[in-house]
Amino acid sequence: MDDVTESGAAVHESPSSALQELARACGVALDYTAASGEHKTSSAAAIRAVLAAMGVDGSDDDRCREALGRLEDLRWARLVPAVTVLREGADAVIPVHVPDGEPAAASLTLETGEHRDLEQVDVYVPPRDVAGRRIGRASFRLPGDLPLGWHRIEGVTTGMRGKGWVVVTPRRIEIPQEVREARPYGLHTQLYSLRSTRSWGLGDFADLGDLCALAKVRAGADFVLVNPLHACEPVPPISNSPYSPSSRRYLNATYIRVEDIPEVAYLPSQQRAVLEWESERPRRVDATDALLDRDGAWRAKKAALEHVFKATRSIGRDAQFEAYCIREGRALEDFATWCALAEAHRGVPWPAEMAKPHSQEVAQWREQHPDRIMFYAWLQWIAQEQLARAQSRAREAGMMIGVMTDLAVGVHPEGADAWALQAVLARGVGIGAPPDAFNQKGQNWALPPWNPRAMEAAAYLPFRDLVRAAVASAGALRIDHVLGLFRQWWVPDGHQADDGAYVHVDHEALIGIVALEAQRAGAIVIGEDLGTVEPWVMAYLNERGLLGTVVQRFEWRDGHPLAPEDYREDVLVAVTTHDHPPTASYLAGTDLDVPEELGLLVGDVERMREQGRREVADLTRYLDERGWLPVEHSDEDVLAGMHTLVLHTPALLCAIAVTDLVGDMRTQNQPGTFTEYPNWQIPLTDSNGVPVLLDDLFDHPRVRRLVTRLKTARS
């Protein structure tokens, strides 16, 4: 650990040259530029701990040098690389390692089954001694005419074969021409908060389908962006945050609409009565402003789903379920097993032998509890069906894009993915962010990151499967904190959030895989690139066809609102986000009330309020000068003017918050809080605090007025 002064302050030890060399080889940055522009150096202790989380020993200089040698040995020990990612049209040279002097050959099997022998090229590389063996390197050319896809490469030498992957990715994700020409707008909302008279206390997949249809028919919207729909815990207490899920590959079963499952129609009347009885309690709160009760809603819904699961499925439906389970394979089995284990050990620590998903004890437990595992697999099948149906309804209603899903930056450290994918996750560290103007002590989100070395060894297949699932039933995908596909701030356990290090990941591979899976699914991709972002990153994202993100509230230049014509083009633009107070609160000057009450503000609060009032006055003046306000105007007119501004930008997509449509005053999420504020539990209400249900949303007077303005602005 670092030395400590007499006053108790930590003194950061500088990394030695050996530690620096090892860190660079592993993609660990030694320094970074802070949000303030100040140059910062990571401590030696943080760098060592980050390396340890990767499975690399850098505890002293001798071990650093040994580890560096082992890293190079590992590359030579493989007959062919685990994975090679390249862009369409590019050729490459790939190494094949064989005992020195032995013959070498390499071939490629395309996704289509076509077989190609690879041409060896004359590139001399001196042999290397690895674990007492002399290894030589032969080089083979990957031709530039390979089709998109996941292809298998095989290297062969005397008595040995080795396999790897060659992934050919698009140069860029192509945006449909109709979208480029129309530059459509849509809505963004927290699905759980937008309920209907048929909801069981939380908005669900059926509500999402209804919202898409209504948004297109009544408001001309072409997409609906929702919060992450990732899986949560199978038993209460359920985490309220959609950004700390149990699994990012699988869906949150609380969004299932029980009555929409086909088997419900064939239940005996007594069992249907049980479903109605279970729905009564959660439905009673739909029309109230009470905080959302996920635990209560899930208890009722799960009890109902148990009855439906036991119902006899038609032979066709049964075949579909079986095909789904086979298609998902081991990943679904692991997820469902984790859910069943979590249910069985609720409130009790798991036995140590259950810590590994592929242990003999877990295998035996699976054999003893097949029905519970099958139940949780069935829930995923139903959830996937209903999300796909919501997207179908969106497209049937005429939406160009439809459902826009959100991919969270990580998973809960004790969730299903952390258990099933522990071989490719780094432990002993959490993803976070270094200090900035809004979080002066830095942030540690305590989410385990991918281990870059392990992910490469696994050919990025877990990442591919994650992205593939995210775009399966979506017209577009938003990637939260897309900078995590370039570098991540790792905070070691026991360290403060400002005492970490950046770890660089292979963005060419990760972004390429995103592009491949999105293009195959016909999905647009938006990267949330807010905050301190180097210009080259934005340029790179746009080069690969990923849209960026712009929030109007923070677009100012020389003390004035940024003119719409000066906005970036290849972006999704919005007035606000879920991490900020609704615009109505900002205009009313109440946006600082909650953070002030919670002691989250640093500095003169009254001066901050005055600055906010000046901003609103300047913004109002600017909108008036552009002719976007009536002579006599209210806060509602200013809010409409702000949306008129974003609709006049060249941005490809524009998202309107449902909270802004109704004038909601309450914040969905207050960053920097956990239990101090009811994050992610706020139901949709209007400016008077009156609950707004989906059934009445587009008949609400304020919504009708704003929709009229939106249609006029876009036309």
C-alpha positions in Angstrom: 0.0 0.0 0.0 1.0 3.6 -0.3 2.9 5.4 2.5 1.0 7.6 4.9 2.2 10.9 6.3 1.9 11.9 9.9 -1.3 13.7 9.1 -2.8 10.5 7.8 -2.9 11.6 4.1 -1.9 9.0 1.6 1.3 9.5 -0.4 1.1 7.8 -3.8 4.1 5.7 -4.6 5.2 6.1 -8.2 5.3 2.9 -10.3 8.8 1.6 -11.1 10.0 1.2 -14.6 9.4 -2.6 -14.5 5.8 -2.0 -13.3 5.3 0.6 -15.9 6.4 -1.8 -18.7 4.1 -4.6 -17.4 1.2 -2.2 -17.1 1.5 -0.9 -20.6 1.7 -4.5 -21.9 -1.6 -5.2 -20.1 -3.3 -2.0 -21.3 -3.2 -0.4 -17.9 -2.7 3.4 -18.2 -0.1 5.0 -15.9 -1.7 8.4 -16.1 -4.7 10.3 -17.4 -6.1 13.8 -18.0 -8.7 14.7 -15.4 -12.0 16.5 -16.2 -10.3 19.7 -15.0 -7.6 19.3 -17.6 -5.0 18.5 -14.9 -2.6 15.7 -15.5 -2.9 12.8 -13.0 -0.7 9.8 -12.3 -2.1 6.5 -10.9 -0.5 5.1 -7.8 1.7 2.1 -7.9 -0.6 0.4 -5.4 -3.6 0.9 -7.7 -1.8 -0.4 -10.7 -0.6 -3.5 -8.9 -4.1 -4.2 -7.7 -5.6 -3.7 -11.2 -3.0 -6.1 -12.6 -3.8 -8.6 -9.9 -7.5 -8.4 -10.9 -6.4 -9.5 -14.4 -4.5 -12.4 -12.9 -1.1 -10.8 -13.4 1.4 -10.6 -10.6 3.2 -7.2 -10.4 3.8 -7.2 -6.7 7.6 -6.4 -7.2 10.0 -5.8 -10.0 11.2 -9.4 -10.3 7.6 -10.6 -10.6 6.9 -7.8 -13.1 9.7 -9.1 -15.4 8.6 -12.7 -15.0 5.0 -11.8 -15.8 6.0 -9.8 -18.9 7.9 -12.9 -20.2 4.9 -15.1 -19.5 2.6 -12.8 -21.4 4.8 -13.2 -24.5 5.1 -16.9 -24.0 1.3 -17.3 -23.9 1.1 -15.8 -27.4 3.6 -18.3 -28.7 2.1 -21.2 -26.9 -1.1 -21.1 -28.9 -1.0 -22.7 -32.3 -3.3 -20.0 -33.7 -4.6 -16.8 -32.0 -7.9 -17.3 -30.1 -9.5 -14.5 -32.1 -8.6 -12.1 -34.9 -11.1 -9.3 -35.6 -10.8 -7.3 -38.8 -12.9 -5.0 -41.0 -14.6 -6.1 -44.2 -12.3 -5.7 -47.1 -9.1 -5.7 -45.1 -6.5 -8.5 -45.4 -4.3 -9.5 -42.5 -1.4 -11.8 -41.7 -2.0 -14.4 -38.9 0.7 -16.3 -37.0 0.7 -20.1 -36.7 3.1 -21.4 -34.0 4.6 -24.8 -34.4 7.7 -26.7 -33.0 10.6 -25.1 -34.7 11.4 -26.8 -38.0 8.0 -28.6 -38.3 5.6 -28.0 -41.3 2.6 -25.7 -40.8 -0.7 -25.3 -42.7 -3.8 -23.2 -42.0 -7.3 -23.2 -43.4 -10.5 -21.3 -42.8 -14.1 -22.6 -42.5 -16.6 -19.8 -43.2 -20.0 -19.6 -41.5 -21.5 -21.0 -44.7 -19.4 -24.1 -44.4 -17.1 -23.1 -47.3 -13.5 -24.3 -46.8 -10.5 -22.2 -47.8 -6.8 -23.1 -47.5 -4.7 -20.1 -46.5 -1.6 -19.0 -48.4 1.6 -18.9 -46.4 3.7 -15.8 -46.7 7.4 -15.3 -46.3 7.8 -13.4 -43.1 10.7 -14.5 -40.9 10.4 -14.2 -37.2 13.2 -15.7 -35.0 12.0 -18.7 -33.0 11.4 -18.5 -29.2 12.0 -20.8 -26.3 8.8 -21.5 -24.4 8.7 -23.8 -21.4 11.8 -25.7 -22.7 10.5 -26.0 -26.3 11.7 -24.1 -29.3 8.7 -22.6 -31.1 8.7 -21.2 -34.6 6.3 -18.9 -36.3 4.8 -19.4 -39.7 2.6 -16.6 -41.2 -0.5 -17.0 -43.3 -2.5 -14.4 -45.2 -6.2 -13.8 -44.5 -7.6 -12.6 -47.9 -9.5 -9.3 -48.1 -12.6 -10.9 -49.7 -13.9 -12.7 -46.6 -17.6 -12.2 -46.0 -19.0 -10.8 -42.7 -19.3 -13.3 -39.9 -17.7 -15.5 -37.4 -15.4 -17.9 -39.2 -13.1 -20.7 -37.8 -9.4 -20.9 -38.5 -7.5 -24.1 -38.0 -3.7 -24.4 -37.8 -2.1 -27.8 -38.4 1.4 -29.2 -37.8 2.8 -32.7 -37.1 0.6 -34.4 -34.5 -1.1 -31.1 -33.5 -4.2 -29.0 -34.4 -5.3 -25.7 -33.0 -8.5 -23.6 -33.7 -9.4 -20.0 -33.3 -11.9 -17.4 -34.6 -11.7 -14.9 -37.4 -14.4 -12.2 -37.1 -15.0 -10.0 -40.1 -17.0 -6.9 -39.2 -18.6 -4.2 -41.2 -16.7 -1.0 -41.9 -19.7 0.9 -40.5 -23.3 0.3 -39.6 -25.4 1.7 -42.4 -28.3 3.8 -41.3 -31.5 3.1 -43.4 -32.0 5.8 -46.0 -35.6 6.5 -44.9 -34.3 7.3 -41.4 -31.6 9.6 -42.7 -34.1 11.4 -44.8 -36.8 11.7 -42.2 -34.6 12.4 -39.1 -37.4 11.0 -36.9 -38.2 11.8 -33.3 -39.4 9.5 -30.6 -40.1 9.2 -26.9 -37.9 8.1 -24.0 -39.3 6.7 -20.8 -38.7 4.5 -17.9 -41.0 1.6 -18.8 -41.7 0.5 -15.2 -43.0 4.0 -14.3 -45.5 4.2 -17.2 -48.5 2.1 -16.2 -51.9 1.3 -17.7 -55.1 0.1 -16.1 -54.0 -3.4 -17.0 -50.5 -3.2 -15.4 -49.7 -5.1 -12.3 -48.2 -2.2 -10.5 -45.4 -1.7 -13.0 -45.3 -0.9 -16.7 -44.8 -4.1 -18.8 -44.1 -5.4 -22.3 -47.7 -5.1 -23.3 -47.7 -1.4 -22.2 -44.6 -1.0 -24.3 -46.4 -2.3 -27.4 -49.3 0.0 -26.7 -47.1 3.0 -26.1 -45.3 2.4 -29.4 -48.6 2.1 -31.3 -50.1 5.2 -29.6 -46.9 7.2 -30.0 -46.9 6.6 -33.7 -50.6 7.1 -34.4 -51.2 10.0 -32.0 -47.9 11.8 -32.0 -46.0 10.7 -35.2 -43.1 9.2 -33.1 -40.9 6.6 -34.8 -39.2 5.0 -31.7 -39.5 4.5 -28.0 -36.3 4.4 -25.9 -36.7 2.5 -22.7 -34.5 1.8 -19.6 -32.5 -1.4 -19.6 -34.8 -4.4 -19.6 -32.1 -6.7 -18.1 -32.9 -9.5 -15.6 -33.2 -8.7 -11.9 -33.1 -11.0 -8.9 -35.7 -13.9 -8.9 -36.8 -13.2 -5.4 -37.3 -10.1 -3.2 -35.7 -7.8 -2.4 -35.4 -6.8 -6.0 -32.9 -4.1 -6.9 -34.7 -0.9 -8.1 -31.9 0.2 -10.4 -32.1 -1.1 -14.0 -28.4 -0.2 -14.3 -27.2 -2.8 -11.8 -28.9 -6.0 -13.2 -28.4 -9.6 -12.4 -27.9 -10.4 -16.1 -27.5 -8.3 -19.2 -28.2 -11.1 -21.6 -31.6 -12.1 -20.2 -34.7 -10.1 -19.5 -36.5 -8.9 -16.5 -39.5 -11.2 -15.9 -41.4 -8.5 -14.0 -42.2 -7.0 -17.4 -44.2 -10.0 -18.4 -48.0 -9.4 -19.0 -49.5 -12.6 -17.5 -52.8 -12.3 -19.4 -51.0 -12.2 -22.8 -49.5 -15.7 -22.4 -51.5 -17.9 -24.8 -51.9 -20.7 -22.2 -53.9 -18.4 -20.0 -56.9 -18.7 -22.3 -57.1 -22.4 -21.6 -56.9 -22.3 -17.9 -59.8 -23.7 -15.9 -62.1 -20.9 -14.6 -60.9 -21.5 -11.0 -57.3 -20.9 -11.9 -58.2 -17.8 -14.0 -60.0 -16.5 -10.9 -56.7 -17.0 -9.0 -54.9 -14.9 -11.6 -57.5 -12.1 -11.2 -57.2 -12.3 -7.4 -53.3 -12.0 -7.6 -53.6 -9.0 -9.9 -56.0 -7.0 -7.6 -53.5 -5.7 -5.1 -50.8 -4.4 -7.5 -53.4 -2.9 -9.8 -54.9 -0.9 -6.9 -51.9 1.3 -6.8 -51.7 2.0 -10.6 -53.7 5.2 -10.4 -51.8 6.5 -7.3 -48.6 8.5 -6.9 -47.2 6.0 -4.3 -43.7 4.8 -4.9 -43.4 1.7 -7.1 -43.3 -1.5 -5.2 -41.3 -4.0 -7.2 -41.2 -6.6 -4.5 -45.0 -6.7 -4.1 -45.7 -6.6 -7.8 -43.3 -9.5 -8.4 -44.7 -11.6 -5.6 -48.2 -11.4 -7.1 -47.0 -11.9 -10.7 -44.7 -14.8 -9.9 -47.5 -16.6 -8.0 -49.7 -16.2 -11.1 -47.0 -17.3 -13.5 -46.5 -20.5 -11.4 -50.0 -21.5 -12.3 -49.6 -20.6 -16.0 -46.3 -22.6 -16.2 -48.1 -25.7 -15.0 -50.7 -25.4 -17.7 -50.5 -27.8 -20.7 -49.0 -26.2 -23.8 -50.1 -27.1 -27.3 -47.7 -29.5 -29.1 -46.6 -26.6 -31.3 -45.9 -24.3 -28.4 -44.1 -27.0 -26.6 -41.9 -27.6 -29.6 -41.1 -23.8 -29.7 -40.1 -23.8 -26.1 -37.9 -26.8 -26.6 -36.3 -25.1 -29.6 -35.7 -22.0 -27.6 -33.9 -23.9 -24.8 -31.7 -25.7 -27.3 -30.8 -22.5 -29.1 -29.9 -20.7 -25.9 -27.9 -23.8 -24.7 -25.6 -23.6 -21.7 -26.1 -19.9 -21.1 -29.8 -20.3 -20.4 -29.2 -23.3 -18.3 -26.6 -21.4 -16.2 -28.9 -18.4 -15.8 -31.9 -20.5 -14.8 -29.8 -22.5 -12.5 -28.6 -19.4 -10.8 -32.2 -18.2 -10.4 -33.3 -21.5 -8.8 -30.3 -21.5 -6.5 -30.9 -17.9 -5.5 -34.5 -18.8 -4.7 -33.5 -21.8 -2.7 -30.9 -20.0 -0.7 -32.8 -16.7 -0.2 -31.5 -15.0 2.9 -28.9 -17.7 3.5 -25.3 -17.7 2.2 -24.6 -20.2 -0.6 -22.5 -23.2 0.2 -19.0 -22.8 -1.0 -19.3 -25.7 -3.4 -22.0 -23.8 -5.3 -19.6 -20.9 -6.1 -18.6 -22.4 -9.4 -21.2 -22.9 -12.1 -19.6 -26.0 -13.6 -18.8 -27.8 -10.3 -19.9 -31.3 -9.7 -22.1 -30.1 -6.8 -24.0 -27.6 -9.1 -24.5 -30.4 -11.7 -26.0 -32.6 -9.0 -28.2 -29.8 -7.8 -29.4 -29.3 -11.3 -30.4 -33.0 -11.6 -32.4 -32.7 -8.3 -34.3 -29.5 -9.2 -35.2 -29.7 -12.9 -38.7 -28.2 -12.5 -37.4 -25.0 -10.9 -34.7 -24.6 -13.5 -37.2 -25.2 -16.3 -39.6 -22.6 -14.7 -36.9 -19.8 -14.9 -36.0 -20.9 -18.5 -39.7 -20.7 -19.4 -40.0 -17.2 -17.9 -37.2 -16.1 -20.3 -39.0 -17.6 -23.3 -42.2 -15.8 -22.4 -40.4 -12.5 -21.8 -38.5 -12.8 -25.2 -41.8 -13.5 -26.9 -43.5 -10.5 -25.4 -40.7 -8.1 -26.1 -40.6 -9.3 -29.7 -44.3 -8.7 -29.9 -43.9 -5.2 -28.7 -41.4 -4.5 -31.5 -43.8 -6.1 -34.0 -46.6 -3.8 -32.9 -44.3 -0.8 -33.2 -43.5 -1.7 -36.8 -47.1 -2.7 -37.6 -48.1 0.8 -36.4 -45.7 2.3 -38.9 -42.7 3.2 -36.7 -39.4 3.3 -38.7 -37.4 2.1 -35.7 -39.7 0.9 -32.9 -38.3 -0.2 -29.6 -34.9 1.2 -28.7 -33.3 -0.8 -25.9 -30.6 0.3 -23.5 -27.5 -1.7 -22.6 -26.3 -1.1 -19.1 -22.5 -0.7 -18.5 -22.2 -3.7 -16.1 -23.8 -6.2 -13.8 -24.3 -6.7 -10.1 -21.3 -8.3 -8.5 -23.4 -11.1 -6.9 -25.8 -11.6 -9.9 -26.3 -14.3 -12.5 -23.8 -13.0 -15.0 -21.1 -12.5 -12.3 -21.6 -16.2 -11.3 -21.9 -17.7 -14.8 -19.2 -15.6 -16.5 -16.7 -15.3 -13.6 -14.0 -16.8 -15.9 -14.0 -13.6 -18.0 -14.8 -11.0 -15.3 -12.2 -9.3 -13.3 -12.7 -9.6 -9.5 -11.4 -7.4 -6.7 -12.2 -4.2 -8.7 -15.2 -2.2 -9.6 -16.0 0.0 -12.6 -16.3 3.7 -11.8 -15.1 7.2 -12.8 -12.3 9.5 -11.6 -13.3 12.8 -9.9 -15.1 15.4 -12.0 -17.0 18.6 -11.5 -20.2 16.7 -10.5 -18.6 13.9 -8.4 -15.5 15.5 -6.8 -14.5 12.3 -5.0 -14.8 10.1 -8.0 -17.3 7.2 -8.4 -17.1 3.5 -7.8 -20.2 1.7 -9.2 -18.9 -1.7 -7.8 -19.7 -3.4 -11.1 -17.2 -6.1 -12.1 -15.6 -5.4 -15.5 -14.7 -7.7 -18.3 -11.1 -9.0 -17.9 -9.6 -8.0 -21.3 -7.1 -10.8 -21.4 -9.7 -13.4 -20.5 -12.2 -12.0 -23.0 -9.7 -12.2 -25.8 -8.9 -15.8 -24.8 -12.7 -16.5 -25.0 -12.8 -15.0 -28.5 -15.2 -12.3 -27.2 -18.0 -14.8 -27.5 -19.7 -13.7 -24.2 -19.7 -10.2 -25.5 -21.0 -11.3 -28.8 -23.9 -13.2 -27.1 -24.7 -10.2 -25.0 -24.9 -7.8 -28.0 -26.8 -10.3 -30.0 -29.4 -10.6 -27.3 -29.7 -6.8 -26.9 -30.6 -6.3 -30.6 -32.7 -9.4 -31.1 -36.1 -7.6 -30.7 -35.1 -4.0 -31.1 -34.8 -1.5 -33.9 -32.1 0.4 -32.1 -29.7 -0.1 -29.2 -28.4 2.6 -26.8 -25.1 1.7 -25.2 -24.8 3.3 -21.8 -21.3 4.8 -21.1 -20.0 3.7 -24.5 -16.5 4.9 -23.5 -16.3 1.6 -21.6 -15.7 0.0 -24.9 -12.5 2.0 -25.1 -11.3 2.3 -21.5 -12.6 1.8 -18.0 -11.7 3.3 -14.7 -11.0 0.4 -12.4 -11.2 1.0 -8.6 -9.5 -1.8 -6.6 -11.4 -3.1 -3.5 -10.3 -1.1 -0.4 -9.2 1.9 -2.5 -11.0 5.3 -2.7 -12.8 6.0 -6.0 -10.1 8.5 -7.0 -7.3 5.9 -6.5 -7.7 3.7 -9.5 -6.4 3.3 -13.0 -7.7 3.3 -16.5 -7.7 0.0 -18.3 -7.7 0.1 -22.1 -9.7 -2.5 -24.0 -9.6 -3.5 -27.7 -12.1 -1.0 -29.0 -11.6 -2.1 -32.6 -12.7 -5.6 -31.7 -15.6 -4.6 -29.4 -17.0 -1.9 -31.6 -16.5 -4.1 -34.6 -18.6 -6.9 -32.9 -21.3 -4.4 -32.0 -21.4 -3.3 -35.7 -21.6 -6.8 -37.0 -24.4 -8.0 -34.7 -26.4 -4.7 -35.0 -26.1 -4.7 -38.8 -27.3 -8.3 -39.0 -30.3 -7.5 -36.8 -31.0 -4.3 -38.7 -30.5 -2.2 -35.6 -29.2 1.4 -35.2 -26.7 1.9 -32.4 -26.3 5.0 -30.2 -23.4 5.4 -27.9 -23.9 7.5 -24.8 -20.7 9.5 -25.1 -21.4 12.3 -22.6 -18.8 13.7 -20.3 -15.1 14.1 -20.9 -14.6 12.5 -24.3 -11.6 12.8 -26.5 -12.5 14.1 -30.0 -11.0 11.1 -31.7 -13.4 8.8 -29.9 -16.4 10.7 -31.2 -14.9 10.6 -34.7 -14.2 6.9 -34.4 -17.8 6.1 -33.3 -19.2 8.1 -36.3 -16.7 6.4 -38.6 -18.1 3.0 -37.6 -21.7 4.2 -37.9 -22.5 4.6 -34.2 -24.4 7.7 -33.3 -23.4 9.9 -30.4 -25.5 11.6 -27.8 -26.2 15.2 -27.1 -28.2 16.8 -24.3 -29.6 20.2 -25.0 -29.5 21.4 -21.4 -25.7 21.3 -21.5 -25.1 22.7 -25.0 -23.9 26.3 -24.4 -21.3 28.3 -26.2 -19.8 31.6 -25.0 -22.5 31.9 -22.4 -25.4 31.4 -24.8 -27.4 28.4 -25.9 -25.8 26.6 -28.8 -27.6 27.4 -32.1 -29.4 24.4 -33.5 -27.5 24.5 -36.7 -24.2 24.1 -34.8 -25.2 20.7 -33.3 -23.5 17.5 -34.4 -25.4 15.5 -37.1 -24.8 11.8 -36.3 -26.3 11.9 -32.8 -29.4 11.3 -30.8 -30.4 14.6 -29.2 -32.6 15.1 -26.2 -33.4 17.9 -23.8 -32.7 15.9 -20.7 -31.9 12.4 -19.4 -33.1 10.1 -16.6 -30.1 11.2 -14.4 -31.3 14.8 -14.3 -34.4 16.6 -13.0 -37.2 16.8 -15.4 -37.2 20.0 -17.5 -40.3 21.4 -15.8 -38.4 21.3 -12.5 -35.4 23.0 -14.1 -37.6 25.8 -15.5 -39.4 26.2 -12.1 -36.1 26.5 -10.3 -36.8 23.5 -8.0 -34.1 21.2 -9.6 -31.6 21.8 -6.8 -34.1 21.1 -3.9 -33.5 17.4 -3.6 -29.6 17.5 -3.8 -29.6 20.4 -1.4 -31.8 18.5 1.1 -29.5 15.5 0.8 -26.3 17.5 1.3 -25.0 16.7 -2.2 -24.0 20.2 -3.3 -20.6 21.6 -2.7 -20.3 25.4 -2.6 -22.7 28.3 -2.4 -26.2 26.9 -3.2 -27.8 30.3 -3.6 -25.2 31.2 -6.2 -26.0 27.9 -8.0 -29.7 28.8 -7.9 -29.0 32.2 -9.3 -26.9 30.7 -12.1 -29.8 28.4 -12.9 -32.2 31.4 -13.0 -29.8 33.3 -15.4 -29.6 30.2 -17.6 -33.3 29.9 -17.9 -33.6 33.6 -18.6 -31.0 33.5 -21.3 -32.6 30.4 -22.8 -36.0 32.0 -22.8 -34.6 35.1 -24.4 -32.9 33.0 -27.1 -36.0 31.0 -27.9 -38.0 34.3 -28.1 -35.4 35.7 -30.6 -35.8 32.6 -32.8 -39.6 33.1 -32.8 -40.3 29.9 -30.9 -42.3 31.5 -28.0 -45.7 33.2 -28.0 -45.8 36.8 -26.8 -47.2 35.8 -23.5 -45.5 32.6 -22.5 -45.4 30.2 -19.6 -42.9 27.6 -18.5 -44.8 25.1 -20.6 -44.2 27.3 -23.7 -40.5 27.5 -22.8 -40.3 23.7 -22.5 -42.0 23.4 -25.9 -39.5 25.9 -27.3 -36.6 23.8 -26.1 -38.0 20.9 -27.9 -38.5 23.0 -31.0 -34.9 23.9 -30.8 -33.7 20.3 -30.8 -36.1 19.4 -33.6 -34.4 22.1 -35.7 -30.9 20.6 -35.2 -29.4 18.4 -37.9 -29.3 15.6 -35.4 -30.4 12.3 -37.0 -32.7 11.3 -34.1 -34.4 13.3 -31.4 -35.9 11.8 -28.2 -38.6 13.5 -26.1 -38.9 12.5 -22.5 -42.4 11.4 -21.5 -41.8 13.1 -18.2 -41.5 16.4 -20.2 -44.6 15.7 -22.1 -46.7 15.6 -18.9 -44.7 18.2 -16.9 -43.5 15.7 -14.3 -41.5 17.5 -11.5 -39.9 14.5 -9.8 -36.4 13.1 -10.6 -36.2 9.4 -11.6 -32.6 9.0 -10.4 -30.5 11.3 -8.1 -26.8 10.4 -8.8 -24.7 10.1 -5.7 -27.5 8.5 -3.6 -28.5 4.9 -2.8 -31.1 4.8 0.0 -31.2 8.5 0.6 -33.6 9.0 -2.4 -36.2 6.6 -3.9 -34.3 6.2 -7.2 -36.1 4.3 -10.0 -39.3 4.2 -7.9 -41.1 7.3 -9.2 -44.4 6.7 -11.1 -45.3 9.1 -13.9 -47.3 12.1 -12.7 -48.1 15.5 -14.3 -47.0 18.9 -13.1 -49.7 18.8 -10.3 -48.5 15.4 -9.0 -51.5 13.7 -10.5 -50.7 10.1 -11.8 -50.9 9.8 -15.6 -51.7 6.3 -17.0 -50.9 5.2 -20.5 -54.7 5.0 -21.2 -54.9 8.7 -20.7 -51.4 9.9 -21.8 -52.2 11.2 -25.3 -55.5 12.8 -24.1 -53.8 14.8 -21.4 -54.2 18.5 -22.3 -50.6 19.3 -21.9 -49.5 16.3 -24.0 -51.9 17.3 -26.8 -50.5 20.8 -26.8 -46.9 19.7 -26.9 -47.4 17.1 -29.5 -49.0 19.7 -31.8 -45.9 21.8 -31.4 -43.6 18.9 -32.0 -45.4 18.0 -35.3 -45.3 21.6 -36.4 -41.6 21.9 -35.6 -40.6 18.8 -37.4 -42.6 19.6 -40.5 
